[in-house]
Amino acid sequence: MSTVIDSPELGSAAADATTPEFFTGSTNDFFSYEDLLTPEERQLVAEARAVFERDVRPVVAEHWNNATFPFEIIPVLTALNLVELCARGNNFLLHGFMTLELSRVDASISTFVGVHSGLFAAAIAQLGTDDQRERYLDDAISLRKIGAFALTEPEHGSDVSRNMETTATRFGDSWTLNGVKRWIGSGTFAANVLVWARDTADDQIKGFIVSSALDGFTAEKIENKIALRIVQNATITLDHVVVAERDRLPGATSFRDTNRLLTNSRVWVGWQTVGLQFATYDYALRYALERQQFGKPIASFQLVQEKLVRILENATTSLGTMVRIAQLQQAGTLRPEHAAMAKASASARMRESVALGRSVLGGNGISTSWGMARVFADAEALYTYEGSYEINTLVVGRAITGISAFQ
């Protein structure tokens, strides 16, 4: 007999996260931060939550195990208008809660949407020309053509701003790009890739919209990942790829402009970490209420309750941080060190939360037949990408001391 009203038996339900009906808003959102949204916005979040549960959750486990991408859900994502909400950047709190809900269902799909909208489409919207917006944004917002963002290189991650090896050389009305990019999300199937390269004339970082159909462009899938396995990361090689001047982003004249995008991307990754913490709470609480040991639910044991409360504390604290960050974004006062601290703090709490959640499930917590294992693995990628914990900490350290601990 299930110990939770209207929830399926353990064998059929607890192998994945709960339906939205299982947890009320006040249980997940302990301090009711969602009440800061308007009634209309809360309705949008509720509708998105239901769609993610109905149309996304059922397909992700198999694709995660097989490291394949579920193209069949793209119309679902399009219908919710997630890309425009992020790319236009005019309602940061609503976008944050949408990111949270999608991440709670699957971090890989949330990453796919985040890279496409928050990095590729947002770059064109913020740094591109009217012509570029006309040629690329409609297809991006409708997800008819997928975009990727190519910054990281095989030998340069945290120091890519100073040591980028990919070059761009101008010849009249075109540029020739040479170099290798690595860990490029959606890189195996993206129609267009925003490539960052060092201008050989002035040594500054510039951005180029590069069609994957161009001669000299190749993408090779990165295999054997333990996290975000649905995301199709690629190593991209640019061998004398010729790009028209009209596809250079005029608003990106140095890495300072690139960093504007990265500041906002650290914010949506912060929201992702909150989603993973709530997913962890869902899995752990459900399991603890239904799993019987010594003749009673393990939720009745003090040590298990302490773990559940710590997970909820971490999730609630992280959510409060991200809500304040969204308010700063909306006011136009967000600084890079704000985003860095938020991402570092929330990702550290996430890492603790998923470890606690995994331990509540015991041996079942290491099997991907149980969703907790996927969350546990995916958290490692979120902890590192869009600025590692260490780099984000040093960004804050530089802001408070005036001394940079890295070059």
N, C-alpha and C positions, 0 to 999 in steps of 0.2 A: 504493500500500500504506500503510495506516495505521501510524503509528509507535508507537501505544499499544495494548497488548493489550486486546482485546474492545471497542474503541471504533469507532464507525462512521467511514466516510470523511469527510473534511473537508466535502465539498459537502453532505452530508446531516446532519451533526452539529454542526459548529462554528458554524452560524448561530444556534444557541441554546446554553444552558449544558449542562453535562455531566450524565449520570445519576449517581445516588449511588454506583453500583458503580465509577465511574471513579476517584474519589478516595477513599482510605481515610480514616478519621477522623484518623489521625496526620499525614496530608498537609495537610488543611485546618486542623485544630486542632493546630498545631505543638507547643504545650506541653501538650497533652492536658487542657485545662481541663474538657472534658466528663466526665472521670473523677471530678470532684467530685460528679456526680450519682450516685444509687444505681443499681444494675443495672436495676431496674424503670423508673426515670426515663429511663435511656439507651435502653431498649427503646421507650418512648413516643416519644422524639425520633426514633429510627430509623424507627418506623412512620409518624410524621408526615412525615418527610423523603420517604419513599417515596410517600405519598399526594399530597403537593404536586407531586412530579415527575410522577406518573402522571396526576393529575386536574386540576391547576391549570396547570402549565407549558404544556401543549399549546394552551390557549385564550387565553392572555393577549396574545400578540403581535398578533393580529387586533383584539382589543378595545382594546389600547393605541393602535394606529394609527387606529382609528375613534372613539376617545374614548367608548366605550360600556362598560357594566358587565356582566360575565358572571354573571347571576343563576343560571345553571345550576350554579355551584359552591357555592352556599350550603348545600345538604345535605352537601357534603363537609366544609365548615368546621364545621357543626353536629355532625357525627359525631365530630369530634376534640375537642369540648368546650372549644374555645379561649376562648370568651367567659367561661364560669364560672371558668376558671383565672385569667384576668386580673381579672375583677370581684371575686372573693372575696379575691384577694391573699393567699393562704396558702402559695404556693410560688414565690418570686420567681425563683430560679435556673432552675427548670424552665420557667417562663413565658418567661424571657429566651431560652433556647435555642430554644423553639418560635417566638418572634418572629424570631430570627435565621434559622431555616430557611425560614420563610414569606417573609421579606424577600429571601432569597437567590434565591427563585424569582420573586417580583414584589413591588416596593415598594408598588404601588397597593393590592393585595389586603391586604397587611400593614397599610397605613394604614386601610383600611376596617375591618378587625377591631380595630385599636387604638383608633380613635375610638369605635366602637360599644361596645366592652367597657371600655377603659381610661378613657374620659371619660364616656360616657352611663351605661352600666350601673354602673360603679364609683361614680359620683356618687350614684345612687339607693341602692346598697348601703351606702355610707359616710355619706351625709348625709340620707337619706330616712327616712320613717316606716315602721313595720311595714306599714301599709296600702298605702303606695306600693310597697314591696318586693313585697307580695303581688299588687298589680295590674299591675306592670310588669316585674319581674325574670324571671319564667318565660318570658314572650314574648321578652324580650331575649336570655336565655341560649340559647333554642332558635332564635334568629334568625327567629322568625315575624314579629316586628315590629322593624324597624330603627330605631335611635336615632341622633341627631346631637347636636352640641355647638356652640351658637351664642354665641361670645364676641366674636370680632373684628368690627370695624365698618369701613365704607368709609374713614373718616378716622382711625381709631384702631386700631393694632395693638399695638405695644410699650407705648404709654401708655394702653391701654384701662382700666386699673384706676383711673386718676385722671380720665379724661376721657370715660368712657362716656356716650353720648348716648341710648341706649335706656332708656326709663323704665317704671316700674311704679307704678301708683297704685291704692291699695286703696279699694274701695267695698263695705263690709259683708263678705260672705263670698266676694268675688271681687276680682280684680285686672284692671286694664286696661293692656295693654302696647302701647307705641308705639316704633317705631324700625326701623333697618335693620342687618342683620348680613351680613357678607361672608366669602367663602372657607369656607363651611360644608360640610364633607365629607359626602356622602350626602344633602345638603340637598334634592335634587330628588325623592327617593323615600322619605325617612325617614317613618315613621308618627308618631314623636314626636321632638321637638327640645327639648333642655335649653337654655333661653334665659336668659342673664344680663342683668339689667336693674337700673338704679339706682332704688331706692325714693325716690319724691318726698317722702316724709315725713321720713326720717332720713338720706337721701343715701348709704345703704349699698348695696352690690351684693348682690342676692339671686338665687336660681335658681328657675326655674319649668319644670315639665314641660308642654310645649305640644303638643297634637295638631295635626298639619299639616292636619287637616280642619276646623279652626275657622274661622269667618268672619273675614276680614281678614288671614289668613295666605297669603302668596304666595311662591313660590320660583322663581327664574330661573337656569338653568344658566349658569355662566361658561365661555365658549368660548375656543378658540385658545390653550390652555395648551401649554407645551413640556415639562412634567413631570407625573408622576402622572396621566396622561391618562385612566386608567380610573376614578379617583376623580371622582365627580360633585359637584364643588363648586358652590355656589349662592350667590346673593345673596338673602337672605330679608327680606321686608318685613312688618312687624307694624303693621297699621293698626287701632287700637282693638280688639285681640284680647282677649277676655274669658277669663280663666283662673280656675278655682276655687281658693279658698284651700287646699283639700286637695291641690292639685298644686304648692304651693310647697314647696321643700326646707327643712325647719326647721333642718337642720344647717348651712345656708349663710346666715349673717347679715352677712357682710362679705367683702371680696375675700381676706382671709386664709384663709378656708375654700376659696375657689376655688383659691387658690394651692397648697393641699395636693394637689389633683388634678393641677395643672400640674407639680408636682414629680415625681410618678410618671409623667406622660406624657413628660416629658423623658427619663426612664429608658428607656421602651420605644422612644423614637426613637433613643436611643443604641444599643440593641440592633439597631434597623433598620440603622443605619449600618454595624454589623459585618456584617450579612447582605449588604449591598451590596458591601462590600469582599471578602467571600468569593466572591460572584458574579463580581466583577471578576477575582479570582485564577483562578477556574474558566475564564472565557472566555479570559483572556490566556495562561494556561499551556497550555491545550488548543490554542489557535491557534498558539502558538510551537512546540509540538512537531510540529504537522502542516503548518504553512506552510513551503514550500520556496522558498528564494532562494539564488542562487549555488550551486545543487546540493546544499544541505543544509538541515535545519530551522533556522529563525531562532533557535530556543532554543539553538543552539550558539554564538551570538555573545555576547561579553562584555556589550555594552551592553543587550541584551535580558535576559540573566540578571540584571543589576543592577536592572532595572525590576521583574522578577518578585519578586526578593527584597525590594525596598522595599514592594511591595504586600503581601506576606506579613508583613513586619515591622509595617506599619501595622495590618493586620487583627489580628495576634496581640496587639499592644500595646492596641488598642481592646478586644479581647475580655477581656484581663486586667483592664482598668479596669471593664468592665461586670460581670464576675464579682464583683469586690469591692463594687461598688454593690449588687448583689443580696444579698450577705451583710449589708451595712448595712441594707438594707430588712428582711431577715428578722429582724435583731436589734432593729429599731425605732429605730435610731440615725441613719438617713439624714437629712441636713439639705438645705435648698434649694440651698446652695452646692455640696454634693457633686454633686447632679444636674446643676447648671448647668455645673460643670467637666467632668463626664463627657460631657455632650452637646456642649459646645463642642469639647473635645479630639477626641472620636471623629468628629464631623462634619468637622472640619478635615482629619484624616487620611483620611477617606473621600474628600473632594474631591480630595486629591492622588492617592489610589489610582485613582480612576476616570479621571483624566486620563492617568495612566501606562498603565492598561489600554487605554484608547482608542487611545493612540499605538502600542501593540504591534500592534493590528489594522490600523494604517495607514488607508488609505482605506475599508476595510470597516468601520472603527469608527464611521463617521458615517452608516451606513445602518441603519435600524431593522429591516431583514431580518436583521441580526445583533444578538443580544440586548445586546451591549456598549453599543450606542448608547442603548438604553432605560435601562440602568443609569446611563450618563453623564448623561442628561437628568434622570432621577428624583432623582439625588443633589442637584441644585440646590434642589429643594423641601425635602428633608430638612435641608439646611444652614440653611434659613431658618425652617421652621415649628417650633412649640412652643418659641419663644424663639430669636431670631437669635443668631449667633455673638457679635455685639457685646453684646447684652443679657446673655447668659449670662456673658460675660467680666466685665461690670460687676457682676453679682450676686456673683461671686467676689471682685472687687475691693472691694466694699462689706464683705464678710465679713472680709477680711484687714486692711483699714485702718480700719474703723469709719466710713468716710466714703462717702456715696452720691454717685456721679457723675451720677446721673439722678434726676429727680423723679417 
